[in-house]
Amino acid sequence: MSDQLIERIVRHEWDQFQRTNNEGGRAACQGNWPVFRQMRTSQFMTWTDPLLDSYLADLVEAERAGRNLVTEKYGRMMESTAPQDFHDNIEPYIPRLSDERIATQEHVIATQVAWAEDFRARYPKLGRAMRVLRTAEDTAQSTSFETYLRGELSTYSERTMALYRRFVDDLLRKGRNLNEETIAHRRPRWFRRSRRSGGRTGLTRESVPYRQGRRQGTGRYVTRHGAFARCALSLPETR
């Protein structure tokens, strides 16, 4: 059941990703289905079936309402990476979040940032090749893990956000690390070798150009920044 749910979710996200406008033209990763599928599937493989069901419903409901959750995710990241552009050209066209919702998200974000810090401490070379960690480190050219996560969580329905918080809190109580489990699903054999070597295996970085974003027509906008620059991590052979 989970495999079928995940495939449907990733297909919906891919379709929305294809309709996400990047100023300066399509980003390279928008034409790379295999990597997109691998990256998104590895995340959803950690989720419970009720959470997957709820998020799939979010995607379907958004499409019926004429919304694109992938575009909204990247647009929300620009609140940090391009704040004036966000306030002028994006904020008026996306749902406003309540203070209670923001507090729930920040609780989850704090947990996941702590997990990321723990992971980087144990696998420093791998960690160095990933996104910068905190929103305070954002630039117009680089989007942090924290900002990316905040953008994604902000697109979830209240139902999905409640399920996701319970999911994260449950993992925390059990002493598990969601970041580590996601990467383990992404490259299981590579990750087992990395564990045995004490995390000494590194990653290479990939990037694409960043462009200034602007509104494009009534209620439509163009996104830019690290959302496209960190589409994928390239995992080299372990030596």
C-alpha positions, 0 to 999 in steps of 0.5 A: 500500500505504501509503495503505491501511495508514494508513487502517486504522491511523487507523480503529483509533485512532479507534475506540479514541479513541471508547472513551477516557473523559474525565472531565467528558464527551466532549471536543469533538475526540472528535466531529471525525473529519476533523481527527483523520484529518488529524492522524494521517494526516500523522504516518503518511505519514512512516513506512515500510511495515514500521513501519506494518505493525507498529503496525497489528498492535499495535492489532489485538493490543491489541484482542484482549487488551482493551487500548485503546492510545489510552487508555493513551497519554493515561493515561501522560501523566498521570505528569507532569501528574497524578502522584498520580492516575497512581500511584494509578489508572492505573499498576497497570493498564498494562504496566510498561516495562523500564529498557532500553525506557525508555532506548530511548524516551528516546534517540528522544525526545531526537532528536525534541525537538531536531528540534522546537527546530530547527523552532521556531527557523526557524518561530517563530510556528508554533512558538509556537502548538503545544504547550509543548516539554518535560516540565518545562513540563507543568502540569495544564492543559498537556501538552508535546510531550515528554510526549505523545511519551513517552506514545505511544511507551510504547504501542508493542510491542517490535517496533514500538519497535525499528523506530521507533528505526531509522526515527528514527536513519536520518532523523537520519543523513540530516539530515532533520527528522521534525517538519517533514516531518509538518507539511509532509504536514499542510498542504503548500500552506500550508507551502510558503507559510510557507517562502517567507515565512521561517516568519512565518505563525502558528497559532491555538490551540484548547482544551477544559476539563481535568478531574481524572481518576479510576479508573472500575471495575476496571482502567478509568480516566478520562484528562484533561489536554492530551491532549484540549486539543490535539486539533488545530491550526487553520491560518488563511489566510496573509496 
